[in-house]
Amino acid sequence: MKKFISSILFTLVTFVSVAQSHEIGFSFGGSNYIGDIGRTNYIYPNQFAGGLVYKYNINPRIVARGTYTYLPIKGNDIDSDNAYRKNQGRSFSNTIHEIAVGIEINYFDYNIANYKTRYTPYLFVEFAAFNYRAPESLTPDNNVLFRSDFSYGIPVGVGFKGQLINNIAISFEIGARYTFTDELDYSTAEISALNFTGNGNDWYVFSGLAIVYTFGKPQCYSGLTK
């Protein structure tokens, strides 16, 4: 048994010592929504949002990433520049819990272990599943009853990242999510009183910073500048 445990530990230590770089940390910033109520600005963070980040550097240009993000959203027709919306006088608030996986494409080779490759812009695309509150029915006195529901989205965005100090890196990114639902603002075709005429499926956006700790020894990439 001791030999077996020692063998497992040796294998784990060996894997970590030659593994490609991992990054783990947290993000914080602001969220906003674009839909049938309120403003239509695509980048207008007005709620505090944040989450967790994990990245696996496949090579200096390609990164696999996974995130969990907490994203409150709200809208109010009073804030709209559209006269029709102002006259409607609608408002809502919702909370999104999002899990996403995808890839990040670095514009330059990126490896904070080399002073020549410590900063780069990047693009990313992900597939996301998220939980939110959706309208289910109206009471006789027109109060909305809700259910917990799930839907999917396609996050895409841009960012810039680089070394902050030692093994700690920082990034700034903006990511817009196209969703496969129109119910984030409580609009639904299933309830006539909540069947708003609008812009189709809803969007939401996260703009913010991420701070990550990098660990694991990267492989000797053939394309990396020495």
N, C-alpha and C positions, 0 to 999 in steps of 0.2 A: 504493500500500500504506500509506503514512504517513497519507493522508487517511482510509483505511478504518479503521485502528487508532485514529486520533484520534476518528472518529465513534463507534466502539464504546465507547471510554473516556468520551466525553461522555454517551452514552446511559446507561452504568452509573452515573456520578456523578449525573445527573439523576434516575434511578430511586431511588437511595439517599436523595437529598435530599428527595424527596416521599413516600417509602414510609411506610407505617404502621409503628408501633413493633414491633420484634422484641425478644425476650428470649432469652438463651442463658446457661446456667449449669450447676450441678450440685446434686444432692440428696444428703442423708445422713440416716440415722436407723436404725430398727429394723424387723425383719420378724417375723411369726409366722404359724402355720398353724392351720387348724381342720379336723379330719377324723376318722379312725377311731382315732387313737392320741393319748394324752396329754391335755392340757388342751383345754377347749372355749371359752376366753375369746376373744372376737372382737378385742379390743384388748389384746395382751400381748406387746409387742416383746421378743424375747429373742435376736435375732441381728443383727449389724451389717449394714446394707444401704445401698446408694447407687446413684447413676447420673447421667445427663445429661438436661438439660431444654431444650426449645426451644418458644417460644410466639410466636404471631403475633396481634397485637391487631387483630381485624377492625373493631371499634368499641369504645366505652368499656364495653360490657356483655358482648360475646361475644369469646372468645379461642379460636383453634385451637391445639392443643398436640400435641407428640410427645415421647415419653420412651423412654430405655433405662434399665432398672433391674436391678441385680444383687441377688438376694434369696435368701440361704441360709435354709433352714427346717429345723426338727427337731421331734421329738416323742418323749416317753417316758411310758409308762403309769404309771410311779412318781409322776409329777407330777399325775396326774388325781385329782379328787375322787370319781370314780365307782369303786365297789368292784369291779365287774366288770372294768373296764379294768385296775385295779391287779393283779388276779389273772392277767391275760393276760401282763403283763410284756414287752410289745413296745416297740421303739424304732426310730427311723429318722433319717436326715438326708439332705437333698437340696439341690440348688442350682438356682435358677430364673434364667434369663436372659430378660428380658421386653422386648419392643418394643410400645409402645402409641401409638395416635393417637385424638384425640377433641376435645371442646369443653369450655370452661370458661365458666361463666355468673357474672358478677359481680353481687353484690347491689346495689352502688352503681356509678355511673360511676367508672372508674379510669383515671388518667393522671398519672404522677408528675411531669410537667412543670407541673402545676397544684396549688398547695398545698391546694386544697379537695377534691381527688380523689385523694389519695395512698394511701388505705387502703380496703380493702373485704373483707368475707367473700365466699366464692364456693362454687359447687358444680361438680363435674365428672363427666363420664361418658366412657368410652373403649372402644375395642375393642383387645384385646391378643392377640398371639401370643407363645408362650414355649417355651423349650427346657428339658427336665428329664431326669433319669435314671429310667427305668422298668424294672421287673423283666421278664426275658425267659424265664428257665428256672431250674430247680434242679439242682445237681450231685448225684450219688449220696450225698454226705455232707451234703446240705441247705444248701449255700452258694448264695446267690442270684447269678445272672449278670444283668448289666444291659445295656440298650441306650440310646442317646440318642434321645429322642422329642420330638415337638412337640404342643402343644395350644393351645386358645384360652380366653380369659376375658373377662369384662365388669367392668372396674374402675369403681367409683363411689365418690365421697367428697366431703368438705367441707374447706375451708381458709380461711385468713385471710392476706392479703398486704399489703405496704406498702413505702414507700421506706425504705431503710436509710441511704444517704448518696449524694448526687449521682445518678448513673445506676444505682446498685446497689439492688436491691430484695430483700426477704426474704419468704418465705412459710412457713407451717406447715400441713401437711395430713395427713389420715388417709384412706386409700383401701383399700377391701375389694375383693377380686377373687373373683367367682364363676367357677369353671372348668368346663370340659366334660370333665374327667377325674377318676377316683377313684384314680389311680395315684401321686400325689405321695408317699404314705406307703407305697408298694410293695404296696398292696392291688390284686389283680387277679383277675377271674373266670377267667382263662386258666390259673391255677395253683391247684389246690384248697387247698394248704397256705397260700396267701396270700390266699384269698378271705374277707376279714374282713367281718363283719356290722357295719355302721356307719351313718353319717349321709348317705349318698349322695355326690355329687361333692364334691371338696375345695375349700376356700377358702384364700386367703392374704391378708395385710394388710401394707401399708407405712405406717408413721407416722414423719414426720420433717420436716426443714427443707429448703428450697431457696434458694440464693442465685443471683440472675441479674443479668446486665448488660443494660440496655435501650439500644437504639440504633435509629436511623432516626427521621425526623421524622413525627409523627402527622398525619393529615389533620385539617382543621377540621370536627369532627363537629358537626352542627347541634344535637344534644341535650346537648352538654357544657356544664356550668356554666362561665361565664367568671370 
